[in-house]
Amino acid sequence: MSRYELNMTNGRIWTVLLAFTWPLLLENLLQLLYYTTDSIIVGRYVGVPALAAVSATTHICGMLVRFFNGTATGAGVVISRSFGANDRQKLIEAVKTSLLLTLIACIILTLLGVTSSRFLLEKISTPPDVLEEADIYLKIYFGGISGLLFYNIGGAILRAMGDTKRPLIFLIICSLLNIVLDLAFVRIFHWGIAGVAIATITAQALSACLVIITVLKSTGSFRNWTLNRELAGDILRIGLPFGVQMAVVAFSNVFVQGYINVFGTACIAGWGVYIKLDQYMMLPIQSMGQAVTVFTGQNLGAGRNDRAVSGTWTALAMMLGISSFIAFTLYVYAPLLSSFFSHDSNVIEYGTLFIRMCTPVAVICCFNQILSGYLRGDGNSRMPMIITLCTHVFFRQIYLFVITRIITGNVYAVGFGYPAGWILCALIMTLYYFYWQKKRSRI
């Protein structure tokens, strides 16, 4: 075993979870820093319309990228189980199959993203003063999306073997490069929003090269590159439901953005500020959810279900405390944090409004992420997908459709669409988790 790899089948549960989670959390935070840096530099040095343009693309980028990242979870589960069972040959075959599937995904998502960007922006009622720059940003972003996809699959492979440190190191290097390039392309070369997009994809390409080289050296996956159909089937069976879930939720968020867009450029920018800051609360929860998936996969692979269940509840208790503290901090300092993105008083006002409305309720997402993390680690991705789609997509869209006809022109009612979905999802996910455990005990 490499000194970077972590066997999660032994040791104190909370220390093992933290040892896995903190590098992953920092990695996710740095990846988010890519986009936060883009928004801050654009908002301060290009203007409010450009900040609104970046904000308008957030959910569209997420829609296609999250589909891939969710599907990559299947690779993580297959690899973590092979690692927990000490089946090296199967692990190597799973790595090769995962990388080949990623190559196919790169081709599809690049073509789909570049050709559909303007159509999607028009469908969500993007204002004319935002549309052109948003379209430029999206086309460049999707033109270089292969770097992001290969970095994410490479990171998923290393994390499945308990290695969260090296992906973090690579991302630190590339985050710093992204900031430098952002400033150079915007302040020195005056490339505007195109410069921000070019800086992002350049940094992502470097991170992809570093992580894939590491994966190949760690696993010895250099020869006989063929797609293992059985393993590909396992990866897609576990990962596709989560990928569909992530993509459809993001797609639903595109239409939420459409409801926001009718309130004008300042509201779009303020909503974008909230989305960026909200991610700093969601990322620790999501990171621990990923840790629970790997923890569960390794322990079930080793035949230790009791430890997998204990790890789930330990992770949930930890994240309820941590996320409550973050929510309190965001609530108190919402105006100051919003002002980092723009000096415009209307943008700050809208950003503060959305932060204070949504972040206190977001604590409940701990139940959604941690419990679904266990279920995916147990190979059950279908029901978390169904529950999330029903609550985050169908219920949320019905809520927004009805509320905007009962209460017209009220941004508060629209913004509460997110918390309403979270609450319902947490209730149903918790009930299903107990049902699954009862069903499992009968086997």
C-alpha positions as CSV (number, residue, x, y, z in Angstrom):
1,M,0.0,0.0,0.0
2,S,1.3,3.5,-0.9
3,R,1.9,5.9,1.9
4,Y,-0.7,8.1,0.3
5,E,-3.4,5.4,0.5
6,L,-5.8,5.0,3.4
7,N,-7.4,1.8,4.5
8,M,-10.7,2.8,6.1
9,T,-11.5,-0.7,7.5
10,N,-9.4,-0.2,10.6
11,G,-8.9,2.6,13.2
12,R,-11.1,5.0,15.0
13,I,-14.0,5.9,12.8
14,W,-14.0,9.7,13.3
15,T,-10.3,10.0,12.8
16,V,-10.4,7.9,9.7
17,L,-13.2,10.0,8.3
18,L,-11.4,13.2,9.1
19,A,-8.2,12.0,7.6
20,F,-10.0,11.2,4.4
21,T,-12.3,14.3,4.4
22,W,-10.0,17.2,5.1
23,P,-7.8,16.9,2.0
24,L,-10.9,16.2,-0.1
25,L,-12.6,19.3,1.4
26,L,-9.6,21.5,0.7
27,E,-9.5,20.1,-2.8
28,N,-13.2,20.9,-3.4
29,L,-12.8,24.3,-1.9
30,L,-9.9,25.1,-4.2
31,Q,-11.8,23.8,-7.2
32,L,-14.6,26.2,-6.1
33,L,-12.0,28.9,-5.8
34,Y,-11.6,28.7,-9.6
35,Y,-15.1,29.9,-10.1
36,T,-15.2,32.3,-7.1
37,T,-12.0,34.0,-8.4
38,D,-13.6,34.3,-11.8
39,S,-16.6,36.0,-10.3
40,I,-14.7,38.4,-8.1
41,I,-12.3,39.5,-10.8
42,V,-15.0,39.9,-13.4
43,G,-17.3,41.7,-10.9
44,R,-14.6,44.2,-9.8
45,Y,-12.7,44.7,-13.1
46,V,-15.2,44.1,-15.9
47,G,-18.5,45.1,-14.5
48,V,-21.9,44.0,-13.2
49,P,-23.2,42.8,-16.6
50,A,-20.1,40.6,-16.9
51,L,-20.6,39.3,-13.3
52,A,-24.3,38.5,-14.2
53,A,-23.0,36.7,-17.4
54,V,-20.8,34.4,-15.3
55,S,-23.6,33.9,-12.8
56,A,-26.0,33.0,-15.6
57,T,-23.7,30.2,-16.8
58,T,-23.3,28.6,-13.4
59,H,-26.1,26.0,-13.5
60,I,-25.6,25.3,-17.2
61,C,-21.9,24.4,-16.6
62,G,-23.0,22.3,-13.6
63,M,-25.7,20.5,-15.5
64,L,-23.3,18.6,-17.9
65,V,-20.3,18.4,-15.6
66,R,-22.3,17.1,-12.6
67,F,-23.7,14.3,-14.8
68,F,-20.1,13.1,-15.4
69,N,-19.0,13.6,-11.8
70,G,-22.0,11.7,-10.5
71,T,-21.4,8.8,-13.0
72,A,-17.7,8.8,-11.8
73,T,-19.0,7.8,-8.4
74,G,-19.7,4.4,-9.9
75,A,-16.0,4.1,-10.6
76,G,-15.2,5.1,-7.1
77,V,-17.4,2.4,-5.6
78,V,-16.1,-0.4,-7.8
79,I,-12.5,0.6,-7.1
80,S,-13.0,1.1,-3.3
81,R,-14.5,-2.4,-3.1
82,S,-11.6,-3.9,-5.0
83,F,-9.2,-2.0,-2.8
84,G,-11.0,-3.1,0.4
85,A,-11.0,-6.7,-0.8
86,N,-7.3,-6.4,-1.8
87,D,-8.1,-7.5,-5.4
88,R,-5.3,-5.7,-7.3
89,Q,-6.0,-7.1,-10.7
90,K,-9.7,-6.0,-10.7
91,L,-8.6,-2.6,-9.4
92,I,-6.3,-2.1,-12.4
93,E,-9.0,-3.2,-14.8
94,A,-11.5,-0.8,-13.2
95,V,-9.0,2.1,-13.6
96,K,-8.4,1.4,-17.3
97,T,-12.2,1.1,-17.9
98,S,-12.9,4.3,-16.0
99,L,-10.4,6.3,-18.0
100,L,-11.7,5.0,-21.4
101,L,-15.2,5.8,-20.4
102,T,-14.0,9.3,-19.5
103,L,-12.5,9.8,-22.9
104,I,-15.9,9.0,-24.5
105,A,-17.6,11.4,-22.1
106,C,-15.1,14.2,-23.0
107,I,-16.0,14.0,-26.7
108,I,-19.7,13.9,-26.0
109,L,-19.8,16.8,-23.5
110,T,-17.5,19.0,-25.5
111,L,-19.7,18.8,-28.6
112,L,-22.9,19.1,-26.6
113,G,-21.8,22.0,-24.5
114,V,-20.3,24.1,-27.4
115,T,-23.3,23.6,-29.7
116,S,-26.1,24.1,-27.1
117,S,-24.8,27.0,-25.0
118,R,-26.6,29.9,-26.7
119,F,-29.8,27.8,-27.0
120,L,-29.8,27.2,-23.2
121,L,-29.0,30.8,-22.3
122,E,-32.0,31.9,-24.4
123,K,-34.3,29.4,-22.9
124,I,-33.6,30.7,-19.4
125,S,-34.5,34.3,-20.4
126,T,-30.9,35.6,-20.1
127,P,-31.2,39.4,-20.6
128,P,-29.7,40.9,-23.9
129,D,-27.0,42.8,-22.1
130,V,-25.7,39.5,-20.6
131,L,-26.3,37.0,-23.4
132,E,-23.3,37.6,-25.6
133,E,-20.7,37.5,-22.9
134,A,-22.3,34.5,-21.2
135,D,-22.3,32.7,-24.6
136,I,-18.6,33.4,-25.1
137,Y,-17.8,32.1,-21.6
138,L,-19.7,28.9,-22.0
139,K,-18.2,28.1,-25.4
140,I,-14.7,28.5,-24.2
141,Y,-15.4,26.6,-21.0
142,F,-16.9,23.6,-22.7
143,G,-14.2,23.7,-25.4
144,G,-11.7,22.9,-22.7
145,I,-13.8,20.7,-20.5
146,S,-11.7,17.6,-21.0
147,G,-9.2,18.9,-18.4
148,L,-11.8,19.1,-15.7
149,L,-13.3,15.7,-16.5
150,F,-10.0,13.9,-16.5
151,Y,-8.9,15.6,-13.3
152,N,-12.2,14.6,-11.6
153,I,-12.0,10.9,-12.6
154,G,-8.4,10.7,-11.7
155,G,-9.2,12.3,-8.3
156,A,-12.1,9.8,-7.8
157,I,-9.8,6.9,-8.6
158,L,-7.1,8.0,-6.1
159,R,-9.8,8.8,-3.4
160,A,-11.3,5.3,-3.8
161,M,-7.9,4.0,-2.7
162,G,-7.9,6.5,0.3
163,D,-5.5,9.0,-1.3
164,T,-6.9,12.5,-1.0
165,K,-3.6,14.2,-0.5
166,R,-2.0,14.2,-3.9
167,P,-5.1,15.5,-5.7
168,L,-5.1,18.3,-3.2
169,I,-1.4,19.1,-3.9
170,F,-2.1,19.3,-7.6
171,L,-5.1,21.5,-7.2
172,I,-3.2,23.9,-5.0
173,I,-0.7,24.4,-7.8
174,C,-3.4,24.8,-10.4
175,S,-5.6,27.2,-8.3
176,L,-2.6,29.5,-7.9
177,L,-2.0,29.3,-11.6
178,N,-5.7,30.1,-12.3
179,I,-5.6,33.3,-10.1
180,V,-2.4,34.5,-11.8
181,L,-3.8,33.9,-15.3
182,D,-7.1,35.5,-14.4
183,L,-5.4,38.7,-13.3
184,A,-3.0,38.6,-16.3
185,F,-5.7,38.0,-18.9
186,V,-8.2,40.5,-17.5
187,R,-6.0,43.3,-16.1
188,I,-3.0,43.2,-18.4
189,F,-4.3,41.8,-21.7
190,H,-7.9,43.1,-21.3
191,W,-9.5,39.9,-22.6
192,G,-12.5,40.4,-20.4
193,I,-14.8,37.4,-19.7
194,A,-13.0,35.3,-22.4
195,G,-9.7,35.7,-20.5
196,V,-11.3,34.3,-17.3
197,A,-12.6,31.3,-19.2
198,I,-9.2,30.7,-20.9
199,A,-7.4,30.9,-17.5
200,T,-9.8,28.4,-16.0
201,I,-9.5,25.7,-18.7
202,T,-5.7,26.2,-18.8
203,A,-5.3,25.5,-15.1
204,Q,-7.7,22.6,-15.3
205,A,-5.7,21.0,-18.1
206,L,-2.5,21.1,-16.0
207,S,-4.3,19.5,-13.0
208,A,-5.6,16.7,-15.3
209,C,-2.1,15.9,-16.6
210,L,-0.7,15.7,-13.1
211,V,-3.4,13.5,-11.6
212,I,-3.6,11.1,-14.5
213,I,0.2,10.5,-14.5
214,T,-0.1,9.8,-10.8
215,V,-3.0,7.3,-11.3
216,L,-1.0,5.4,-13.9
217,K,2.1,5.2,-11.8
218,S,0.2,4.2,-8.7
219,T,-1.7,1.4,-10.3
220,G,0.6,0.3,-13.1
221,S,-2.1,0.7,-15.7
222,F,0.2,1.1,-18.7
223,R,-0.5,-1.9,-20.9
224,N,-3.4,-3.7,-22.6
225,W,-5.9,-0.9,-22.7
226,T,-9.3,-2.5,-23.3
227,L,-12.8,-1.7,-22.1
228,N,-13.8,-4.4,-19.6
229,R,-17.5,-4.7,-20.3
230,E,-18.5,-6.3,-17.0
231,L,-16.7,-3.6,-15.0
232,A,-18.1,-0.9,-17.3
233,G,-21.5,-2.3,-16.6
234,D,-20.9,-2.2,-12.8
235,I,-19.6,1.4,-13.0
236,L,-22.5,2.6,-15.1
237,R,-25.1,0.7,-13.0
238,I,-23.9,2.4,-9.8
239,G,-22.8,5.7,-11.3
240,L,-25.5,6.5,-13.9
241,P,-28.4,6.9,-11.5
242,F,-26.3,9.4,-9.5
243,G,-25.1,11.1,-12.7
244,V,-28.7,11.4,-13.9
245,Q,-29.7,12.8,-10.5
246,M,-26.9,15.4,-10.5
247,A,-27.6,16.4,-14.1
248,V,-31.3,16.7,-13.7
249,V,-31.1,18.7,-10.5
250,A,-28.6,21.0,-12.2
251,F,-31.0,21.2,-15.2
252,S,-33.8,22.1,-12.8
253,N,-31.6,24.8,-11.3
254,V,-31.2,26.3,-14.8
255,F,-35.0,26.9,-14.8
256,V,-34.8,28.3,-11.3
257,Q,-32.3,30.7,-12.8
258,G,-35.0,31.5,-15.3
259,Y,-37.4,32.6,-12.6
260,I,-34.6,34.7,-11.1
261,N,-33.7,36.3,-14.4
262,V,-37.0,38.1,-14.7
263,F,-36.0,40.3,-11.7
264,G,-33.1,42.0,-13.7
265,T,-29.4,42.2,-13.9
266,A,-28.7,43.1,-10.3
267,C,-30.8,40.3,-9.0
268,I,-29.1,37.8,-11.3
269,A,-25.7,39.0,-10.0
270,G,-26.9,38.8,-6.4
271,W,-28.2,35.3,-6.9
272,G,-24.9,34.3,-8.4
273,V,-23.1,35.7,-5.3
274,Y,-25.4,33.6,-3.1
275,I,-24.8,30.5,-5.2
276,K,-21.0,31.0,-4.9
277,L,-21.0,31.5,-1.1
278,D,-23.6,28.8,-0.5
279,Q,-21.1,26.3,-2.0
280,Y,-18.7,27.0,0.8
281,M,-21.3,25.6,3.2
282,M,-22.4,22.7,0.9
283,L,-18.8,21.5,0.1
284,P,-18.0,20.2,3.6
285,I,-21.3,18.3,3.6
286,Q,-20.7,16.9,0.1
287,S,-17.1,16.0,1.0
288,M,-18.2,14.0,4.0
289,G,-20.9,12.4,1.9
290,Q,-18.1,11.3,-0.6
291,A,-16.0,10.1,2.4
292,V,-19.0,8.0,3.6
293,T,-19.4,6.4,0.2
294,V,-15.7,5.3,0.1
295,F,-15.8,4.3,3.8
296,T,-18.9,2.2,3.2
297,G,-17.5,0.7,0.0
298,Q,-14.3,-0.4,1.6
299,N,-15.9,-1.8,4.8
300,L,-18.6,-3.7,2.9
301,G,-15.9,-5.0,0.7
302,A,-14.2,-6.3,3.8
303,G,-17.5,-7.7,5.2
304,R,-17.9,-5.1,8.0
305,N,-21.4,-3.6,7.7
306,D,-21.7,-2.7,11.3
307,R,-18.6,-0.4,11.0
308,A,-20.1,1.1,7.8
309,V,-23.3,2.0,9.7
310,S,-21.4,3.4,12.6
311,G,-19.4,5.6,10.2
312,T,-22.6,7.0,8.7
313,W,-23.9,8.2,12.0
314,T,-20.6,9.5,13.2
315,A,-20.2,11.5,9.9
316,L,-23.8,12.9,10.3
317,A,-23.2,14.1,13.9
318,M,-19.9,15.8,12.9
319,M,-21.4,17.6,9.9
320,L,-24.5,18.9,11.7
321,G,-22.2,20.7,14.1
322,I,-19.8,22.0,11.4
323,S,-22.5,23.1,9.0
324,S,-24.4,24.9,11.7
325,F,-21.3,27.0,12.5
326,I,-20.8,27.8,8.8
327,A,-24.4,28.8,8.4
328,F,-24.2,31.2,11.3
329,T,-21.1,32.8,10.0
330,L,-22.6,33.3,6.5
331,Y,-25.8,34.7,8.0
332,V,-24.0,37.3,10.2
333,Y,-21.4,38.4,7.6
334,A,-23.6,38.2,4.5
335,P,-23.4,41.9,3.5
336,L,-19.6,42.0,3.9
337,L,-19.1,38.7,1.9
338,S,-21.4,40.0,-0.9
339,S,-19.4,43.2,-1.2
340,F,-16.3,41.2,-2.1
341,F,-18.0,40.4,-5.5
342,S,-19.4,43.8,-6.3
343,H,-19.5,47.4,-5.0
344,D,-23.1,47.8,-6.4
345,S,-25.5,48.3,-3.5
346,N,-28.3,46.4,-5.3
347,V,-26.1,43.4,-5.9
348,I,-25.1,43.4,-2.2
349,E,-28.7,43.7,-1.1
350,Y,-29.9,40.8,-3.2
351,G,-26.9,38.6,-2.2
352,T,-27.5,39.3,1.5
353,L,-31.2,38.5,1.0
354,F,-30.6,35.1,-0.6
355,I,-27.9,34.1,1.8
356,R,-29.9,34.9,4.9
357,M,-33.0,33.2,3.5
358,C,-31.4,29.9,2.5
359,T,-28.2,29.1,4.4
360,P,-29.9,28.4,7.9
361,V,-32.1,25.8,6.2
362,A,-29.2,24.2,4.3
363,V,-28.0,22.5,7.5
364,I,-30.7,19.9,6.9
365,C,-28.8,18.8,3.7
366,C,-26.5,16.9,6.0
367,F,-29.1,14.1,6.1
368,N,-29.5,14.1,2.3
369,Q,-25.7,13.9,1.6
370,I,-24.6,11.5,4.4
371,L,-27.4,9.0,4.2
372,S,-27.3,8.9,0.4
373,G,-23.5,8.5,0.6
374,Y,-24.0,5.3,2.6
375,L,-26.6,4.0,0.1
376,R,-24.3,4.6,-2.9
377,G,-21.4,2.9,-1.1
378,D,-23.7,-0.1,-0.7
379,G,-24.4,-0.1,-4.4
380,N,-27.9,1.5,-4.2
381,S,-27.8,4.6,-6.3
382,R,-31.3,4.3,-7.7
383,M,-33.4,5.3,-4.7
384,P,-31.3,8.3,-3.7
385,M,-31.6,9.4,-7.3
386,I,-35.4,9.0,-7.3
387,I,-35.8,10.8,-4.0
388,T,-33.6,13.7,-5.0
389,L,-35.3,14.1,-8.4
390,C,-38.7,14.1,-6.8
391,T,-37.8,16.7,-4.2
392,H,-35.2,18.8,-5.9
393,V,-36.7,18.8,-9.4
394,F,-40.3,17.9,-9.6
395,F,-41.5,19.4,-6.3
396,R,-39.3,22.5,-6.7
397,Q,-40.6,23.2,-10.2
398,I,-44.2,22.7,-9.1
399,Y,-43.6,24.9,-6.1
400,L,-42.1,27.7,-8.3
401,F,-44.8,27.4,-11.0
402,V,-47.6,27.7,-8.4
403,I,-46.0,30.3,-6.1
404,T,-45.2,32.7,-8.9
405,R,-48.8,32.6,-10.0
406,I,-50.2,33.1,-6.5
407,I,-47.6,35.7,-5.4
408,T,-46.4,37.6,-8.4
409,G,-43.2,39.6,-8.5
410,N,-42.0,38.4,-5.1
411,V,-38.3,37.4,-5.1
412,Y,-38.6,36.0,-1.6
413,A,-41.1,33.4,-2.7
414,V,-38.9,32.4,-5.6
415,G,-35.7,32.1,-3.5
416,F,-37.4,29.8,-1.0
417,G,-37.7,27.2,-3.7
418,Y,-34.3,25.8,-2.6
419,P,-35.0,25.3,1.1
420,A,-38.5,23.8,0.5
421,G,-36.9,21.0,-1.6
422,W,-34.1,20.4,0.9
423,I,-36.6,19.9,3.8
424,L,-38.8,17.4,1.9
425,C,-35.7,15.5,0.7
426,A,-34.2,15.1,4.2
427,L,-37.5,13.7,5.5
428,I,-37.9,11.1,2.7
429,M,-34.2,10.2,2.6
430,T,-34.1,9.5,6.4
431,L,-37.2,7.3,6.2
432,Y,-35.8,5.3,3.3
433,Y,-32.4,4.8,5.0
434,F,-34.1,3.1,7.9
435,Y,-36.2,1.0,5.5
436,W,-33.0,-0.1,3.7
437,Q,-31.2,-1.1,6.9
438,K,-34.2,-3.1,8.0
439,K,-34.3,-4.8,4.5
440,R,-30.6,-5.5,4.7
441,S,-30.8,-7.1,8.1
442,R,-33.1,-9.7,6.7
443,I,-30.6,-10.9,4.0
